[in-house]
Amino acid sequence: MFELNDNNQKKGANYVAGVRHFFPSAIIDEEWQTDNQVTITVKMTSLIEVMKWLYYDQGGWLTVTFGNDERSLNGHFAVYHALSMEGEVKSWVTVKVLVDANSQEFISITPTIPAAVWGEREIRDMYGLRPVGLPDERRLVLPDDWPEDLHPLRKDAMDYRQRPQPTTETETYQFDNQLGDDSNRIVPVGPLHITSDEPGHFRLFVDGEDIVDADYRMFYVHRGMEKLAETRMGYHEVAQLTDRVCGICGFTHSVGYSNTIENALSVDVPFRAKMIRTVLLEVERLHSHLLNIGLSSHFVGFDSGFMQFFRVREKTMELAELLTGARKTYGMNLIGGVRRDFLKDQRLKGIAMVKEVRKTFSELVEVLLATPNIESRIAGVGILSKQVARDYSPVGPLIRASGFKRDVRIIHGQSLESYGDVPMELQTMDGGDVQSRVMVRIREVFDSLNIVEYGLDHLPPGAILTEGFNYVPNKFALGFTEAPRGENVHWSMTGDNQKLFRWRCRAATYANWPTLRYMLRGNTVADAPLIIGSLDPCYSCTDRVTIVDTKKKRSKTIPYKAIEQYSIDRKNSPFKL
């Protein structure tokens, strides 16, 4: 009987030993990035078996699947599957396969682990590699009018400023109605939409008011940040770019990216800098969660609650400005630490503001939960089942509300800034619905307030930046943080001339989108804005909705505010064109 207890100094060595035991000829190479991060290169023919064993049998969760053009390094392309191992031993295992530069084919793991579907589709778009067996071969990132033979992330493909001539003027993307048929009405929502990180095209396939199925397409605005970082920026400068990945959790991305370089180059970050980062990560969580709780109030027609939660959120934005000089986009991170310190006066004022927010927020939560019709509007709506959650590896309040104890601040807290030293609890609910997700966020607000107060009151002495480390090409590692929406995962490989060879940035919402269709099924059109909003994606306010009745062959474009108001009012009358 093989013993999986990890008695090695390197956390995760047991998983590598297990792969070697159960699949004796699978591993080609083993490389450790940190004492809890390892990358194993396996034979393509063993990939599915190894991934299935790590994922389902050993408590692994697929955090990101991505490609890399390594022809200049080893003559091959490469596909990476990064796993957060959350069984008895907490660590990170990345499974790598080399892809032949001539055949350009690799085995798809999506039929076995559905969480890989977006990653493999993106590899197909950006590198032109073909995932054999992938059930969904539609484009993910590239637009309909993009040339078939141009793949932006290949090293020899294109300049980051190039935009090729369009190949078509019509939309060719086929939306997928898996559970319905041609008799279903179609309710397209978008492409510009209030509940998405970027413009996104949702299609609701409905029978009357009931949603039979849903499909959606994102990436209408692809900023090409990875290509930009790899070709035009030094590795230090990318920390400033990552601050601008998201308007809500930019600092979280900046920390995640900085961790990749620090882990790859074995840079020790001072304890004081780690605590400063921890405090600011929680300040971001405060204003993000307060925003989402306010929007949840708005979507159920409780607009007075919406305004009150935003009033409290304003105080957390002032807290961010007090500590960093900016309400957003702090510009605080450097490789090896932070740019600026917290002064005593800032800390004292910050603690006072935390106490004020805690008191006001507690009062508002009591009012929210006592408001008539709130529970009936959000309980049992948009359920994410445990099986779908396990198969797709979603993150953040979304999966914690479905009963899974997934939070990298707890699971990997000893290697994530100062989370191993601050007071916090893992917040979970079992309902899997909108109500559970709201309650998880409410509880996490209290945790964040406690962490911020503790960090400001117990800031360790010492330096805030490690300098003088050596930059070494072709080193790589993962970096991770728990953003308000869930874990953000970064992967960087250093290159020549102080530039990155490859940077992969995976935001939390990227991991959560594939589960949305399962949460929409069986609900009503009026529930759709509430369910989409419960993912806590960023959103644009310049959108519209096109409603198409396939039987009457009639369409009508209306402002999104109209369907949002329908969600708020939720009249008994049926939804009509």
LINHU-V155665 format. One record per run of one state. SS is the DSSP state (~ for helix, > for strand, _ for the rest). FROM is the first residue (numbers start at 1). LEN is the number of residues. Records with the same first field share a line. If there is no record, write none. Layout:
BEGIN
SS = FROM-LEN, FROM-LEN
END
This chain:
BEGIN
_ = 1-12, 23-4, 35-2, 43-1, 58-2, 75-1, 87-3, 100-5, 108-6, 128-2, 133-52, 190-11, 208-2, 218-7, 233-1, 243-7, 265-6, 300-3, 325-8, 335-2, 339-5, 371-3, 379-7, 393-4, 401-7, 412-1, 416-3, 422-12, 458-7, 466-10, 484-2, 495-4, 507-1, 514-2, 521-3, 535-9, 550-4, 570-8
~ = 13-10, 44-14, 71-4, 114-14, 225-8, 235-8, 250-15, 271-29, 303-22, 344-27, 374-5, 386-7, 397-4, 408-4, 413-3, 419-3, 434-24, 508-6, 516-5, 525-10, 560-10
> = 27-8, 37-6, 60-11, 76-11, 90-10, 105-3, 130-3, 185-5, 201-7, 210-8, 234-1, 333-2, 337-2, 465-1, 476-8, 486-9, 499-8, 524-1, 544-6, 554-6
END
